[in-house]
Amino acid sequence: MLYGDRVMPTKPISRKSAIAALLWSQFVYWCAVAIAAWAVACMPAGGIRSALALTPIGPALLVFSVSYWLYRACDEYIRQRMLQAAAVTAVGMMLLVTVYYYLQLAGLPPLNLAWISDFGWVLFIGQIIPILRQSRQ
Amino acid sequence: MKNRLRELRAQRDWTQAELATRLHVSRQTVNAIETGRYEPSLSLAFTIARLFKQPIETIFQPDKAPQDA
């Protein structure tokens, strides 16, 4: 079970549900990213294409909401570790952007922002799942 | 920061999981405090002190006393 703070009581949630919520929200997000990528690559310009290209915004908000919900559902030590994971992710993304900036100057093609976002999510979720798995009674 | 959490828990014959349940935290948190990997918040430290019915300073002691000005 994960335990939230007692100031704002949260119903204890099982470790299994926490990981499932995280993975499902990620699954929905990646599906939306695939739909958007397909629309941009294969559909003619128009309103439907633009709408499909914007599809990942909703699931991205869902992923943020699930992450925040998990954060609130955990005790202070797990929260600290989650914040550490977020900090490591931020540093990782910053390094990626900095290094690629110079690689781009050296002749590599411009990096799509989607790749940076995807790298960040993979790095973050890769750290969060072991934390949640360990947060058993 | 040193603490006597493991010793106090052992005196009562509680497992880490039992103590975690009483403190409304995860077992991982109890383990991290006992092994010195995590220093609890003031709020959790007071909860621990209340649970063991001891003053907070007898459970948690700083590694080095602050120097007098």
N, CA and C atoms of all chains as a GROMACS GRO file, in nm:
protein
  618
    1MET      N    1   0.083  -0.120   0.000
    1MET     CA    2   0.000   0.000   0.000
    1MET      C    3   0.087   0.125   0.000
    2LEU      N    4   0.036   0.230  -0.060
    2LEU     CA    5   0.105   0.358  -0.056
    2LEU      C    6   0.027   0.446   0.041
    3TYR      N    7   0.098   0.528   0.114
    3TYR     CA    8   0.032   0.613   0.213
    3TYR      C    9   0.052   0.759   0.180
    4GLY      N   10  -0.058   0.834   0.178
    4GLY     CA   11  -0.050   0.978   0.155
    4GLY      C   12  -0.038   1.052   0.285
    5ASP      N   13  -0.032   1.186   0.276
    5ASP     CA   14  -0.024   1.262   0.400
    5ASP      C   15  -0.162   1.260   0.467
    6ARG      N   16  -0.160   1.290   0.598
    6ARG     CA   17  -0.286   1.281   0.672
    6ARG      C   18  -0.356   1.416   0.679
    7VAL      N   19  -0.287   1.518   0.627
    7VAL     CA   20  -0.349   1.651   0.626
    7VAL      C   21  -0.464   1.649   0.525
    8MET      N   22  -0.436   1.591   0.410
    8MET     CA   23  -0.540   1.576   0.309
    8MET      C   24  -0.552   1.426   0.284
    9PRO      N   25  -0.641   1.358   0.360
    9PRO     CA   26  -0.642   1.212   0.353
    9PRO      C   27  -0.670   1.160   0.213
   10THR      N   28  -0.592   1.061   0.174
   10THR     CA   29  -0.616   0.995   0.047
   10THR      C   30  -0.637   0.848   0.077
   11LYS      N   31  -0.725   0.786   0.002
   11LYS     CA   32  -0.752   0.644   0.023
   11LYS      C   33  -0.626   0.567  -0.015
   12PRO      N   34  -0.576   0.479   0.073
   12PRO     CA   35  -0.456   0.403   0.036
   12PRO      C   36  -0.479   0.325  -0.093
   13ILE      N   37  -0.383   0.331  -0.183
   13ILE     CA   38  -0.397   0.256  -0.307
   13ILE      C   39  -0.290   0.149  -0.311
   14SER      N   40  -0.323   0.039  -0.377
   14SER     CA   41  -0.226  -0.070  -0.381
   14SER      C   42  -0.115  -0.038  -0.479
   15ARG      N   43  -0.001  -0.102  -0.454
   15ARG     CA   44   0.115  -0.082  -0.541
   15ARG      C   45   0.080  -0.123  -0.684
   16LYS      N   46  -0.002  -0.232  -0.695
   16LYS     CA   47  -0.038  -0.284  -0.826
   16LYS      C   48  -0.121  -0.180  -0.903
   17SER      N   49  -0.220  -0.120  -0.834
   17SER     CA   50  -0.304  -0.020  -0.902
   17SER      C   51  -0.222   0.102  -0.941
   18ALA      N   52  -0.125   0.139  -0.857
   18ALA     CA   53  -0.042   0.256  -0.887
   18ALA      C   54   0.036   0.233  -1.015
   19ILE      N   55   0.100   0.116  -1.024
   19ILE     CA   56   0.182   0.087  -1.143
   19ILE      C   57   0.091   0.072  -1.265
   20ALA      N   58  -0.026   0.008  -1.246
   20ALA     CA   59  -0.119  -0.009  -1.358
   20ALA      C   60  -0.164   0.127  -1.410
   21ALA      N   61  -0.198   0.219  -1.319
   21ALA     CA   62  -0.243   0.353  -1.361
   21ALA      C   63  -0.135   0.424  -1.441
   22LEU      N   64  -0.012   0.411  -1.392
   22LEU     CA   65   0.100   0.477  -1.461
   22LEU      C   66   0.121   0.418  -1.601
   23LEU      N   67   0.118   0.284  -1.609
   23LEU     CA   68   0.143   0.220  -1.738
   23LEU      C   69   0.028   0.243  -1.836
   24TRP      N   70  -0.097   0.240  -1.785
   24TRP     CA   71  -0.211   0.264  -1.874
   24TRP      C   72  -0.209   0.406  -1.929
   25SER      N   73  -0.180   0.502  -1.843
   25SER     CA   74  -0.177   0.641  -1.890
   25SER      C   75  -0.067   0.658  -1.995
   26GLN      N   76   0.046   0.589  -1.973
   26GLN     CA   77   0.155   0.594  -2.071
   26GLN      C   78   0.113   0.528  -2.202
   27PHE      N   79   0.040   0.416  -2.191
   27PHE     CA   80  -0.006   0.344  -2.311
   27PHE      C   81  -0.097   0.435  -2.395
   28VAL      N   82  -0.190   0.500  -2.327
   28VAL     CA   83  -0.283   0.590  -2.398
   28VAL      C   84  -0.204   0.704  -2.464
   29TYR      N   85  -0.106   0.755  -2.391
   29TYR     CA   86  -0.025   0.865  -2.445
   29TYR      C   87   0.051   0.822  -2.571
   30TRP      N   88   0.115   0.705  -2.564
   30TRP     CA   89   0.194   0.658  -2.679
   30TRP      C   90   0.105   0.627  -2.798
   31CYS      N   91  -0.017   0.575  -2.771
   31CYS     CA   92  -0.111   0.551  -2.881
   31CYS      C   93  -0.145   0.684  -2.949
   32ALA      N   94  -0.170   0.787  -2.865
   32ALA     CA   95  -0.204   0.918  -2.920
   32ALA      C   96  -0.087   0.976  -3.001
   33VAL      N   97   0.035   0.952  -2.952
   33VAL     CA   98   0.154   0.999  -3.024
   33VAL      C   99   0.162   0.928  -3.160
   34ALA      N  100   0.133   0.797  -3.161
   34ALA     CA  101   0.137   0.721  -3.287
   34ALA      C  102   0.033   0.774  -3.385
   35ILE      N  103  -0.088   0.803  -3.333
   35ILE     CA  104  -0.195   0.856  -3.420
   35ILE      C  105  -0.152   0.992  -3.478
   36ALA      N  106  -0.095   1.075  -3.391
   36ALA     CA  107  -0.052   1.208  -3.437
   36ALA      C  108   0.058   1.197  -3.542
   37ALA      N  109   0.153   1.107  -3.518
   37ALA     CA  110   0.263   1.089  -3.613
   37ALA      C  111   0.210   1.039  -3.747
   38TRP      N  112   0.114   0.946  -3.740
   38TRP     CA  113   0.055   0.892  -3.863
   38TRP      C  114  -0.018   1.003  -3.938
   39ALA      N  115  -0.096   1.083  -3.865
   39ALA     CA  116  -0.173   1.191  -3.928
   39ALA      C  117  -0.080   1.290  -3.998
   40VAL      N  118   0.026   1.327  -3.930
   40VAL     CA  119   0.119   1.425  -3.988
   40VAL      C  120   0.188   1.368  -4.111
   41ALA      N  121   0.222   1.238  -4.105
   41ALA     CA  122   0.298   1.177  -4.216
   41ALA      C  123   0.209   1.141  -4.335
   42CYS      N  124   0.087   1.098  -4.310
   42CYS     CA  125   0.006   1.039  -4.417
   42CYS      C  126  -0.115   1.120  -4.463
   43MET      N  127  -0.165   1.211  -4.381
   43MET     CA  128  -0.290   1.278  -4.418
   43MET      C  129  -0.262   1.410  -4.490
   44PRO      N  130  -0.355   1.448  -4.577
   44PRO     CA  131  -0.339   1.579  -4.642
   44PRO      C  132  -0.367   1.691  -4.541
   45ALA      N  133  -0.307   1.806  -4.565
   45ALA     CA  134  -0.325   1.919  -4.473
   45ALA      C  135  -0.473   1.954  -4.461
   46GLY      N  136  -0.516   1.987  -4.341
   46GLY     CA  137  -0.656   2.020  -4.319
   46GLY      C  138  -0.691   2.017  -4.172
   47GLY      N  139  -0.817   2.042  -4.145
   47GLY     CA  140  -0.863   2.049  -4.006
   47GLY      C  141  -0.849   1.918  -3.931
   48ILE      N  142  -0.884   1.806  -3.999
   48ILE     CA  143  -0.879   1.675  -3.931
   48ILE      C  144  -0.735   1.639  -3.896
   49ARG      N  145  -0.646   1.666  -3.991
   49ARG     CA  146  -0.504   1.638  -3.966
   49ARG      C  147  -0.453   1.719  -3.846
   50SER      N  148  -0.490   1.846  -3.842
   50SER     CA  149  -0.446   1.931  -3.730
   50SER      C  150  -0.502   1.880  -3.598
   51ALA      N  151  -0.631   1.839  -3.603
   51ALA     CA  152  -0.694   1.789  -3.480
   51ALA      C  153  -0.624   1.662  -3.432
   52LEU      N  154  -0.594   1.571  -3.527
   52LEU     CA  155  -0.526   1.445  -3.489
   52LEU      C  156  -0.384   1.472  -3.438
   53ALA      N  157  -0.320   1.573  -3.498
   53ALA     CA  158  -0.183   1.605  -3.455
   53ALA      C  159  -0.181   1.657  -3.312
   54LEU      N  160  -0.294   1.715  -3.271
   54LEU     CA  161  -0.302   1.768  -3.134
   54LEU      C  162  -0.350   1.664  -3.033
   55THR      N  163  -0.384   1.544  -3.081
   55THR     CA  164  -0.439   1.439  -2.995
   55THR      C  165  -0.355   1.412  -2.869
   56PRO      N  166  -0.221   1.407  -2.876
   56PRO     CA  167  -0.144   1.371  -2.756
   56PRO      C  168  -0.157   1.468  -2.639
   57ILE      N  169  -0.209   1.588  -2.662
   57ILE     CA  170  -0.217   1.686  -2.552
   57ILE      C  171  -0.306   1.633  -2.439
   58GLY      N  172  -0.419   1.575  -2.475
   58GLY     CA  173  -0.512   1.521  -2.373
   58GLY      C  174  -0.445   1.411  -2.290
   59PRO      N  175  -0.395   1.305  -2.355
   59PRO     CA  176  -0.327   1.200  -2.278
   59PRO      C  177  -0.206   1.250  -2.200
   60ALA      N  178  -0.138   1.352  -2.252
   60ALA     CA  179  -0.023   1.407  -2.177
   60ALA      C  180  -0.071   1.467  -2.045
   61LEU      N  181  -0.188   1.534  -2.052
   61LEU     CA  182  -0.245   1.589  -1.928
   61LEU      C  183  -0.285   1.477  -1.834
   62LEU      N  184  -0.334   1.366  -1.893
   62LEU     CA  185  -0.370   1.248  -1.811
   62LEU      C  186  -0.246   1.192  -1.740
   63VAL      N  187  -0.135   1.185  -1.814
   63VAL     CA  188  -0.010   1.133  -1.755
   63VAL      C  189   0.035   1.223  -1.639
   64PHE      N  190   0.024   1.355  -1.660
   64PHE     CA  191   0.060   1.449  -1.553
   64PHE      C  192  -0.032   1.429  -1.432
   65SER      N  193  -0.163   1.414  -1.459
   65SER     CA  194  -0.259   1.397  -1.350
   65SER      C  195  -0.231   1.270  -1.271
   66VAL      N  196  -0.203   1.161  -1.343
   66VAL     CA  197  -0.174   1.033  -1.276
   66VAL      C  198  -0.047   1.046  -1.192
   67SER      N  199   0.055   1.113  -1.248
   67SER     CA  200   0.180   1.130  -1.174
   67SER      C  201   0.156   1.210  -1.046
   68TYR      N  202   0.074   1.316  -1.058
   68TYR     CA  203   0.045   1.398  -0.941
   68TYR      C  204  -0.037   1.320  -0.838
   69TRP      N  205  -0.132   1.243  -0.887
   69TRP     CA  206  -0.216   1.160  -0.799
   69TRP      C  207  -0.129   1.060  -0.723
   70LEU      N  208  -0.035   0.999  -0.793
   70LEU     CA  209   0.057   0.905  -0.728
   70LEU      C  210   0.143   0.977  -0.625
   71TYR      N  211   0.189   1.097  -0.662
   71TYR     CA  212   0.271   1.176  -0.571
   71TYR      C  213   0.196   1.204  -0.442
   72ARG      N  214   0.068   1.244  -0.457
   72ARG     CA  215  -0.012   1.275  -0.338
   72ARG      C  216  -0.043   1.151  -0.256
   73ALA      N  217  -0.046   1.035  -0.322
   73ALA     CA  218  -0.083   0.912  -0.254
   73ALA      C  219   0.035   0.848  -0.180
   74CYS      N  220   0.153   0.906  -0.194
   74CYS     CA  221   0.271   0.846  -0.132
   74CYS      C  222   0.314   0.922  -0.008
   75ASP      N  223   0.392   0.855   0.077
   75ASP     CA  224   0.441   0.923   0.197
   75ASP      C  225   0.564   1.008   0.163
   76GLU      N  226   0.616   1.077   0.265
   76GLU     CA  227   0.718   1.178   0.239
   76GLU      C  228   0.847   1.124   0.179
   77TYR      N  229   0.888   1.004   0.218
   77TYR     CA  230   1.013   0.947   0.166
   77TYR      C  231   0.999   0.913   0.017
   78ILE      N  232   0.886   0.851  -0.016
   78ILE     CA  233   0.862   0.814  -0.157
   78ILE      C  234   0.849   0.942  -0.241
   79ARG      N  235   0.783   1.044  -0.183
   79ARG     CA  236   0.771   1.171  -0.254
   79ARG      C  237   0.909   1.230  -0.281
   80GLN      N  238   0.997   1.222  -0.182
   80GLN     CA  239   1.132   1.275  -0.202
   80GLN      C  240   1.202   1.202  -0.316
   81ARG      N  241   1.184   1.070  -0.320
   81ARG     CA  242   1.248   0.991  -0.427
   81ARG      C  243   1.186   1.025  -0.564
   82MET      N  244   1.055   1.052  -0.564
   82MET     CA  245   0.990   1.091  -0.690
   82MET      C  246   1.046   1.225  -0.739
   83LEU      N  247   1.066   1.317  -0.646
   83LEU     CA  248   1.120   1.448  -0.684
   83LEU      C  249   1.264   1.433  -0.733
   84GLN      N  250   1.338   1.340  -0.672
   84GLN     CA  251   1.474   1.314  -0.720
   84GLN      C  252   1.469   1.261  -0.863
   85ALA      N  253   1.371   1.171  -0.888
   85ALA     CA  254   1.357   1.116  -1.023
   85ALA      C  255   1.325   1.227  -1.122
   86ALA      N  256   1.238   1.320  -1.081
   86ALA     CA  257   1.203   1.433  -1.169
   86ALA      C  258   1.327   1.519  -1.195
   87ALA      N  259   1.408   1.539  -1.091
   87ALA     CA  260   1.529   1.621  -1.107
   87ALA      C  261   1.628   1.552  -1.201
   88VAL      N  262   1.644   1.421  -1.184
   88VAL     CA  263   1.735   1.346  -1.273
   88VAL      C  264   1.685   1.355  -1.417
   89THR      N  265   1.552   1.345  -1.435
   89THR     CA  266   1.495   1.356  -1.569
   89THR      C  267   1.523   1.493  -1.629
   90ALA      N  268   1.504   1.597  -1.548
   90ALA     CA  269   1.528   1.734  -1.597
   90ALA      C  270   1.674   1.751  -1.638
   91VAL      N  271   1.765   1.701  -1.557
   91VAL     CA  272   1.908   1.712  -1.589
   91VAL      C  273   1.939   1.632  -1.716
   92GLY      N  274   1.881   1.512  -1.726
   92GLY     CA  275   1.902   1.428  -1.844
   92GLY      C  276   1.856   1.497  -1.972
   93MET      N  277   1.738   1.559  -1.963
   93MET     CA  278   1.684   1.628  -2.080
   93MET      C  279   1.769   1.749  -2.116
   94MET      N  280   1.815   1.819  -2.013
   94MET     CA  281   1.900   1.936  -2.037
   94MET      C  282   2.030   1.895  -2.107
   95LEU      N  283   2.087   1.784  -2.060
   95LEU     CA  284   2.211   1.734  -2.121
   95LEU      C  285   2.187   1.694  -2.266
   96LEU      N  286   2.073   1.623  -2.288
   96LEU     CA  287   2.040   1.580  -2.425
   96LEU      C  288   2.031   1.701  -2.518
   97VAL      N  289   1.957   1.802  -2.473
   97VAL     CA  290   1.936   1.920  -2.556
   97VAL      C  291   2.070   1.992  -2.582
   98THR      N  292   2.151   2.005  -2.476
   98THR     CA  293   2.279   2.075  -2.492
   98THR      C  294   2.372   2.000  -2.587
   99VAL      N  295   2.384   1.868  -2.563
   99VAL     CA  296   2.474   1.788  -2.646
   99VAL      C  297   2.426   1.789  -2.792
  100TYR      N  298   2.293   1.775  -2.809
  100TYR     CA  299   2.244   1.769  -2.947
  100TYR      C  300   2.256   1.904  -3.016
  101TYR      N  301   2.249   2.010  -2.939
  101TYR     CA  302   2.266   2.144  -2.999
  101TYR      C  303   2.402   2.152  -3.070
  102TYR      N  304   2.505   2.101  -3.002
  102TYR     CA  305   2.639   2.106  -3.064
  102TYR      C  306   2.651   2.006  -3.178
  103LEU      N  307   2.585   1.890  -3.163
  103LEU     CA  308   2.587   1.792  -3.272
  103LEU      C  309   2.518   1.850  -3.396
  104GLN      N  310   2.412   1.928  -3.370
  104GLN     CA  311   2.340   1.992  -3.479
  104GLN      C  312   2.430   2.093  -3.551
  105LEU      N  313   2.508   2.165  -3.472
  105LEU     CA  314   2.603   2.260  -3.532
  105LEU      C  315   2.706   2.185  -3.616
  106ALA      N  316   2.733   2.059  -3.575
  106ALA     CA  317   2.832   1.978  -3.648
  106ALA      C  318   2.771   1.912  -3.772
  107GLY      N  319   2.640   1.932  -3.791
  107GLY     CA  320   2.580   1.881  -3.915
  107GLY      C  321   2.467   1.781  -3.901
  108LEU      N  322   2.432   1.740  -3.779
  108LEU     CA  323   2.321   1.646  -3.763
  108LEU      C  324   2.188   1.718  -3.788
  109PRO      N  325   2.084   1.645  -3.831
  109PRO     CA  326   1.956   1.710  -3.860
  109PRO      C  327   1.891   1.765  -3.733
  110PRO      N  328   1.804   1.866  -3.746
  110PRO     CA  329   1.737   1.922  -3.627
  110PRO      C  330   1.657   1.813  -3.553
  111LEU      N  331   1.658   1.819  -3.422
  111LEU     CA  332   1.590   1.717  -3.340
  111LEU      C  333   1.447   1.760  -3.315
  112ASN      N  334   1.353   1.669  -3.345
  112ASN     CA  335   1.213   1.697  -3.321
  112ASN      C  336   1.187   1.702  -3.170
  113LEU      N  337   1.105   1.799  -3.127
  113LEU     CA  338   1.075   1.812  -2.984
  113LEU      C  339   1.009   1.686  -2.927
  114ALA      N  340   0.938   1.613  -3.014
  114ALA     CA  341   0.871   1.491  -2.968
  114ALA      C  342   0.972   1.391  -2.914
  115TRP      N  343   1.090   1.384  -2.976
  115TRP     CA  344   1.193   1.290  -2.930
  115TRP      C  345   1.243   1.328  -2.791
  116ILE      N  346   1.256   1.459  -2.771
  116ILE     CA  347   1.303   1.507  -2.640
  116ILE      C  348   1.199   1.471  -2.533
  117SER      N  349   1.072   1.496  -2.566
  117SER     CA  350   0.963   1.465  -2.473
  117SER      C  351   0.959   1.315  -2.443
  118ASP      N  352   0.970   1.235  -2.550
  118ASP     CA  353   0.966   1.088  -2.532
  118ASP      C  354   1.083   1.040  -2.446
  119PHE      N  355   1.200   1.096  -2.471
  119PHE     CA  356   1.318   1.060  -2.391
  119PHE      C  357   1.293   1.091  -2.244
  120GLY      N  358   1.235   1.208  -2.219
  120GLY     CA  359   1.208   1.249  -2.081
  120GLY      C  360   1.110   1.156  -2.011
  121TRP      N  361   1.001   1.120  -2.082
  121TRP     CA  362   0.902   1.031  -2.020
  121TRP      C  363   0.960   0.894  -1.990
  122VAL      N  364   1.037   0.841  -2.087
  122VAL     CA  365   1.096   0.708  -2.066
  122VAL      C  366   1.190   0.710  -1.945
  123LEU      N  367   1.269   0.816  -1.938
  123LEU     CA  368   1.364   0.829  -1.826
  123LEU      C  369   1.289   0.840  -1.693
  124PHE      N  370   1.182   0.920  -1.691
  124PHE     CA  371   1.106   0.941  -1.568
  124PHE      C  372   1.033   0.813  -1.524
  125ILE      N  373   0.961   0.753  -1.618
  125ILE     CA  374   0.884   0.632  -1.583
  125ILE      C  375   0.979   0.518  -1.545
  126GLY      N  376   1.093   0.511  -1.613
  126GLY     CA  377   1.193   0.408  -1.580
  126GLY      C  378   1.244   0.419  -1.437
  127GLN      N  379   1.242   0.539  -1.384
  127GLN     CA  380   1.285   0.557  -1.244
  127GLN      C  381   1.170   0.539  -1.147
  128ILE      N  382   1.050   0.581  -1.188
  128ILE     CA  383   0.935   0.579  -1.096
  128ILE      C  384   0.887   0.437  -1.068
  129ILE      N  385   0.885   0.352  -1.170
  129ILE     CA  386   0.831   0.217  -1.151
  129ILE      C  387   0.910   0.139  -1.044
  130PRO      N  388   1.044   0.138  -1.046
  130PRO     CA  389   1.115   0.069  -0.936
  130PRO      C  390   1.083   0.130  -0.799
  131ILE      N  391   1.064   0.262  -0.793
  131ILE     CA  392   1.031   0.326  -0.665
  131ILE      C  393   0.896   0.275  -0.615
  132LEU      N  394   0.798   0.271  -0.705
  132LEU     CA  395   0.664   0.225  -0.666
  132LEU      C  396   0.665   0.076  -0.630
  133ARG      N  397   0.745   0.000  -0.703
  133ARG     CA  398   0.752  -0.144  -0.675
  133ARG      C  399   0.811  -0.170  -0.537
  134GLN      N  400   0.903  -0.084  -0.496
  134GLN     CA  401   0.967  -0.103  -0.365
  134GLN      C  402   0.880  -0.051  -0.251
  135SER      N  403   0.782   0.034  -0.283
  135SER     CA  404   0.706   0.098  -0.175
  135SER      C  405   0.596   0.007  -0.123
  136ARG      N  406   0.635  -0.112  -0.085
  136ARG     CA  407   0.540  -0.206  -0.028
  136ARG      C  408   0.555  -0.202   0.124
  137GLN      N  409   0.456  -0.257   0.187
  137GLN     CA  410   0.460  -0.257   0.334
  137GLN      C  411   0.567  -0.349   0.387
  138MET      N  412   2.239   1.261   1.122
  138MET     CA  413   2.146   1.246   1.235
  138MET      C  414   2.136   1.097   1.274
  139LYS      N  415   2.161   1.071   1.402
  139LYS     CA  416   2.148   0.932   1.450
  139LYS      C  417   2.007   0.915   1.508
  140ASN      N  418   1.959   0.792   1.505
  140ASN     CA  419   1.829   0.769   1.569
  140ASN      C  420   1.823   0.629   1.631
  141ARG      N  421   1.729   0.614   1.724
  141ARG     CA  422   1.716   0.487   1.799
  141ARG      C  423   1.592   0.411   1.755
  142LEU      N  424   1.548   0.437   1.634
  142LEU     CA  425   1.422   0.377   1.589
  142LEU      C  426   1.428   0.224   1.589
  143ARG      N  427   1.538   0.170   1.537
  143ARG     CA  428   1.550   0.025   1.529
  143ARG      C  429   1.548  -0.037   1.670
  144GLU      N  430   1.620   0.028   1.761
  144GLU     CA  431   1.627  -0.021   1.899
  144GLU      C  432   1.488  -0.016   1.966
  145LEU      N  433   1.418   0.095   1.949
  145LEU     CA  434   1.286   0.109   2.011
  145LEU      C  435   1.186   0.011   1.951
  146ARG      N  436   1.198  -0.009   1.823
  146ARG     CA  437   1.109  -0.104   1.755
  146ARG      C  438   1.136  -0.245   1.805
  147ALA      N  439   1.264  -0.279   1.820
  147ALA     CA  440   1.302  -0.413   1.866
  147ALA      C  441   1.253  -0.437   2.009
  148GLN      N  442   1.257  -0.332   2.092
  148GLN     CA  443   1.210  -0.346   2.230
  148GLN      C  444   1.062  -0.387   2.234
  149ARG      N  445   0.987  -0.336   2.139
  149ARG     CA  446   0.843  -0.367   2.134
  149ARG      C  447   0.812  -0.489   2.047
  150ASP      N  448   0.916  -0.546   1.992
  150ASP     CA  449   0.901  -0.667   1.911
  150ASP      C  450   0.813  -0.643   1.787
  151TRP      N  451   0.824  -0.523   1.729
  151TRP     CA  452   0.747  -0.491   1.610
  151TRP      C  453   0.835  -0.514   1.488
  152THR      N  454   0.769  -0.552   1.380
  152THR     CA  455   0.840  -0.560   1.253
  152THR      C  456   0.839  -0.420   1.191
  153GLN      N  457   0.919  -0.402   1.088
  153GLN     CA  458   0.919  -0.272   1.018
  153GLN      C  459   0.780  -0.245   0.960
  154ALA      N  460   0.716  -0.350   0.911
  154ALA     CA  461   0.583  -0.333   0.852
  154ALA      C  462   0.481  -0.290   0.957
  155GLU      N  463   0.490  -0.347   1.078
  155GLU     CA  464   0.397  -0.309   1.185
  155GLU      C  465   0.418  -0.162   1.224
  156LEU      N  466   0.543  -0.125   1.237
  156LEU     CA  467   0.573   0.014   1.273
  156LEU      C  468   0.525   0.108   1.162
  157ALA      N  469   0.548   0.067   1.038
  157ALA     CA  470   0.505   0.149   0.925
  157ALA      C  471   0.354   0.171   0.928
  158THR      N  472   0.279   0.066   0.959
  158THR     CA  473   0.133   0.077   0.965
  158THR      C  474   0.093   0.175   1.076
  159ARG      N  475   0.158   0.165   1.192
  159ARG     CA  476   0.125   0.254   1.303
  159ARG      C  477   0.158   0.400   1.272
  160LEU      N  478   0.260   0.420   1.189
  160LEU     CA  479   0.302   0.556   1.156
  160LEU      C  480   0.234   0.609   1.029
  161HIS      N  481   0.157   0.524   0.963
  161HIS     CA  482   0.092   0.559   0.835
  161HIS      C  483   0.195   0.598   0.729
  162VAL      N  484   0.302   0.524   0.724
  162VAL     CA  485   0.401   0.543   0.617
  162VAL      C  486   0.431   0.406   0.555
  163SER      N  487   0.514   0.403   0.452
  163SER     CA  488   0.547   0.274   0.391
  163SER      C  489   0.662   0.209   0.468
  164ARG      N  490   0.674   0.077   0.452
  164ARG     CA  491   0.782   0.005   0.519
  164ARG      C  492   0.918   0.056   0.472
  165GLN      N  493   0.920   0.095   0.345
  165GLN     CA  494   1.043   0.147   0.286
  165GLN      C  495   1.091   0.272   0.361
  166THR      N  496   0.995   0.353   0.404
  166THR     CA  497   1.029   0.476   0.477
  166THR      C  498   1.091   0.442   0.613
  167VAL      N  499   1.031   0.346   0.683
  167VAL     CA  500   1.085   0.304   0.813
  167VAL      C  501   1.227   0.252   0.793
  168ASN      N  502   1.245   0.171   0.692
  168ASN     CA  503   1.377   0.114   0.663
  168ASN      C  504   1.479   0.225   0.633
  169ALA      N  505   1.437   0.322   0.555
  169ALA     CA  506   1.529   0.432   0.517
  169ALA      C  507   1.567   0.515   0.640
  170ILE      N  508   1.472   0.535   0.732
  170ILE     CA  509   1.503   0.612   0.854
  170ILE      C  510   1.599   0.531   0.942
  171GLU      N  511   1.568   0.403   0.959
  171GLU     CA  512   1.652   0.319   1.046
  171GLU      C  513   1.796   0.310   0.996
  172THR      N  514   1.811   0.303   0.866
  172THR     CA  515   1.946   0.288   0.811
  172THR      C  516   2.016   0.423   0.788
  173GLY      N  517   1.945   0.531   0.823
  173GLY     CA  518   2.006   0.664   0.813
  173GLY      C  519   2.009   0.720   0.672
  174ARG      N  520   1.937   0.657   0.579
  174ARG     CA  521   1.934   0.708   0.442
  174ARG      C  522   1.837   0.824   0.427
  175TYR      N  523   1.747   0.839   0.525
  175TYR     CA  524   1.647   0.945   0.516
  175TYR      C  525   1.622   1.005   0.653
  176GLU      N  526   1.618   1.137   0.657
  176GLU     CA  527   1.585   1.206   0.782
  176GLU      C  528   1.439   1.249   0.775
  177PRO      N  529   1.356   1.203   0.870
  177PRO     CA  530   1.212   1.231   0.859
  177PRO      C  531   1.182   1.379   0.878
  178SER      N  532   1.064   1.418   0.830
  178SER     CA  533   1.019   1.556   0.851
  178SER      C  534   0.992   1.575   1.000
  179LEU      N  535   0.979   1.700   1.040
  179LEU     CA  536   0.951   1.730   1.181
  179LEU      C  537   0.819   1.665   1.222
  180SER      N  538   0.722   1.672   1.132
  180SER     CA  539   0.590   1.615   1.160
  180SER      C  540   0.599   1.464   1.186
  181LEU      N  541   0.673   1.394   1.101
  181LEU     CA  542   0.686   1.248   1.120
  181LEU      C  543   0.770   1.218   1.244
  182ALA      N  544   0.871   1.300   1.270
  182ALA     CA  545   0.954   1.279   1.389
  182ALA      C  546   0.870   1.293   1.516
  183PHE      N  547   0.779   1.389   1.518
  183PHE     CA  548   0.690   1.406   1.634
  183PHE      C  549   0.594   1.288   1.646
  184THR      N  550   0.546   1.239   1.532
  184THR     CA  551   0.456   1.124   1.535
  184THR      C  552   0.529   1.003   1.595
  185ILE      N  553   0.656   0.985   1.556
  185ILE     CA  554   0.737   0.874   1.609
  185ILE      C  555   0.756   0.892   1.760
  186ALA      N  556   0.786   1.014   1.801
  186ALA     CA  557   0.807   1.041   1.944
  186ALA      C  558   0.680   1.012   2.023
  187ARG      N  559   0.566   1.053   1.968
  187ARG     CA  560   0.437   1.028   2.036
  187ARG      C  561   0.409   0.879   2.046
  188LEU      N  562   0.440   0.808   1.938
  188LEU     CA  563   0.413   0.664   1.936
  188LEU      C  564   0.495   0.591   2.043
  189PHE      N  565   0.622   0.630   2.057
  189PHE     CA  566   0.708   0.563   2.154
  189PHE      C  567   0.704   0.630   2.292
  190LYS      N  568   0.621   0.735   2.305
  190LYS     CA  569   0.604   0.807   2.432
  190LYS      C  570   0.739   0.853   2.489
  191GLN      N  571   0.819   0.911   2.403
  191GLN     CA  572   0.951   0.959   2.445
  191GLN      C  573   0.974   1.097   2.386
  192PRO      N  574   1.056   1.181   2.454
  192PRO     CA  575   1.087   1.311   2.392
  192PRO      C  576   1.162   1.291   2.260
  193ILE      N  577   1.137   1.380   2.170
  193ILE     CA  578   1.193   1.366   2.035
  193ILE      C  579   1.346   1.359   2.036
  194GLU      N  580   1.408   1.434   2.129
  194GLU     CA  581   1.555   1.440   2.130
  194GLU      C  582   1.618   1.312   2.185
  195THR      N  583   1.538   1.226   2.249
  195THR     CA  584   1.596   1.099   2.293
  195THR      C  585   1.593   0.995   2.179
  196ILE      N  586   1.512   1.023   2.079
  196ILE     CA  587   1.506   0.931   1.965
  196ILE      C  588   1.601   0.977   1.854
  197PHE      N  589   1.601   1.108   1.829
  197PHE     CA  590   1.686   1.162   1.722
  197PHE      C  591   1.794   1.250   1.782
  198GLN      N  592   1.917   1.219   1.749
  198GLN     CA  593   2.028   1.303   1.799
  198GLN      C  594   2.114   1.347   1.681
  199PRO      N  595   2.153   1.475   1.680
  199PRO     CA  596   2.240   1.520   1.572
  199PRO      C  597   2.377   1.453   1.583
  200ASP      N  598   2.445   1.435   1.471
  200ASP     CA  599   2.579   1.375   1.472
  200ASP      C  600   2.675   1.457   1.555
  201LYS      N  601   2.662   1.590   1.544
  201LYS     CA  602   2.754   1.678   1.614
  201LYS      C  603   2.673   1.794   1.672
  202ALA      N  604   2.692   1.824   1.800
  202ALA     CA  605   2.617   1.933   1.863
  202ALA      C  606   2.662   2.066   1.802
  203PRO      N  607   2.566   2.159   1.781
  203PRO     CA  608   2.604   2.288   1.725
  203PRO      C  609   2.696   2.364   1.822
  204GLN      N  610   2.793   2.436   1.764
  204GLN     CA  611   2.889   2.511   1.845
  204GLN      C  612   2.819   2.633   1.907
  205ASP      N  613   2.857   2.662   2.032
  205ASP     CA  614   2.804   2.783   2.094
  205ASP      C  615   2.864   2.907   2.027
  206ALA      N  616   2.779   3.009   2.010
  206ALA     CA  617   2.827   3.132   1.945
  206ALA      C  618   2.919   3.210   2.040
   0.00000   0.00000   0.00000
